[in-house]
């Protein structure tokens, strides 16, 4: 579902910061046979949580910038060119001492298993973040993939981005990224890093790590005590949103056949952010996220299908208020 701005009204620019990688996607013909051969359809494309979210935002008509890092190699140049072709403004640091990140994604019956080498993403300098944000004074929102915080190699850049964004008056959001790295750093440490962001997004597993094993509405309320708003994503069951007053709203999922869940959460984030930062409320934002997530699971790969890509103007609104 596409959400068009009112005639004559430009959408506010969203800056997304985080990983840009090469996805090697293997759609298995059957269960993985350990120690032997398993037939699969294999493809190579761009990926990375932040880059995927930026691609979906651009496809939906939202001006978007991606801040990230690649290696000084053909893969890195190809990944940046793909995003530019989708209409994503890029501010990419090229690392001379690390290759472009790579993720091997194994898909079977809609489920996915990922094997990750973050590569140059761990070499993102905090100074590059400063310069990229300073060069985009019209931006109104920063969205951070928590992978940037969860690894010591990129943590300074992530923390710096949040601090600079707040200082410039941007609203902020963080996607909690992945349950196992959250367990490794610890819930209390992570929640201290993201304290006072405007919006925290977590899936059911991540929310359990951060807020305990309880119902999703209570998890969202618990998380919203440290951030202004919290969203718990429930996959096909929808999502719930808790605001600073403790009120919870929810939306149902879209029942669609699942082809590949890779990038579904990134698409959900894009639909939600494009709507909420554009001025709509939580319920409309959740519905937009669910609609775009349903599109994502209906196709192979983490990026928008070519028929959906709709490059946007590099101009963004400079006078829209922060989302409430």
URPE-V739221 format. One record per residue. SS is DSSP state (H for helix, E for strand, C for the rest). BURIAL is b if it has 9 or more other ideal C-beta (glycine too) atoms within 8 Angstrom, else e. Layout:
# URPE-V739221
<<SS & BURIAL> <SS & BURIAL>>
This chain:
# URPE-V739221
<<C & e> <C & e> <C & b> <C & e> <C & b> <C & e> <C & e> <C & e> <C & e> <C & b> <C & b> <E & b> <E & b> <E & b> <E & b> <E & b> <E & b> <C & b> <C & b> <C & b> <E & b> <E & b> <E & b> <E & b> <E & b> <E & b> <E & b> <E & b> <C & e> <C & e> <C & e> <C & e> <C & e> <C & e> <C & e> <C & e> <C & e> <C & b> <C & e> <E & b> <E & e> <E & e> <E & e> <E & e> <E & b> <E & b> <E & b> <C & b> <H & b> <H & b> <H & b> <H & b> <H & b> <H & b> <H & b> <H & b> <H & b> <H & b> <H & b> <C & b> <C & b> <C & b> <C & b> <E & b> <E & b> <E & b> <E & b> <E & b> <E & b> <E & b> <E & b> <C & e> <C & b> <H & e> <H & b> <H & b> <H & b> <H & b> <H & b> <H & b> <H & e> <H & b> <H & b> <H & b> <H & e> <H & b> <C & b> <C & b> <E & b> <E & b> <E & b> <E & b> <E & b> <E & b> <E & b> <C & e> <C & e> <C & e> <C & b> <C & b> <E & b> <E & b> <E & b> <E & b> <E & b> <E & b> <E & b> <E & b> <C & e> <C & b> <E & e> <E & b> <E & e> <E & e> <E & e> <E & b> <E & e> <C & b> <H & b> <H & b> <H & b> <H & b> <H & b> <C & b> <C & e> <H & b> <H & e> <H & b> <H & b> <H & b> <H & b> <H & b> <H & b> <H & e> <C & e> <C & b> <C & e> <C & b> <E & b> <E & b> <E & b> <E & b> <E & b> <E & b> <E & b> <C & b> <H & b> <H & b> <H & b> <H & b> <C & b> <H & e> <H & e> <H & b> <H & b> <H & e> <H & b> <H & b> <H & b> <H & b> <H & b> <H & b> <H & e> <H & b> <H & b> <H & b> <H & e> <C & b> <C & e> <C & b> <E & b> <E & b> <E & b> <E & b> <E & b> <C & b> <C & b> <C & b> <H & b> <H & e> <H & b> <H & b> <H & e> <H & e> <H & e> <C & e> <H & b> <H & e> <H & e> <H & b> <H & b> <H & e> <H & b> <C & b> <C & e> <C & e> <C & b> <C & b> <E & b> <E & b> <E & b> <E & b> <E & b> <H & b> <H & e> <H & b> <H & b> <H & b> <H & b> <H & b> <H & b> <C & e> <C & e> <C & e> <C & e> <H & b> <H & b> <H & b> <H & b> <H & b> <H & b> <H & b> <H & b> <H & b> <C & e> <C & e> <C & b> <C & b> <E & b> <E & b> <E & b> <E & b> <E & b> <C & b> <H & e> <H & e> <H & e> <C & b> <E & b> <E & b> <E & b> <E & b> <C & b> <C & e> <C & e> <C & e> <C & e> <E & b> <E & b> <E & b> <E & b> <C & e> <C & b> <C & e> <C & e> <C & e> <C & e> <C & b> <C & e> <C & b> <C & b> <C & b> <C & b> <H & b> <H & b> <H & b> <H & b> <H & b> <H & b> <H & b> <H & b> <H & b> <H & b> <H & b> <H & b> <H & b> <H & b> <C & b> <C & e> <C & e> <C & e> <H & b> <H & b> <H & b> <H & b> <H & b> <H & b> <H & b> <H & b> <H & b> <H & b> <H & b> <H & b> <H & b> <H & b> <H & b> <H & b> <C & b> <C & b> <C & b> <C & b> <C & b> <C & b> <C & b> <C & e> <C & e> <C & e> <C & e> <C & b> <C & b> <C & e> <C & b> <C & e> <C & e> <C & e> <C & b> <E & b> <C & e> <C & e> <C & b> <C & e> <C & b> <C & b> <C & e>>
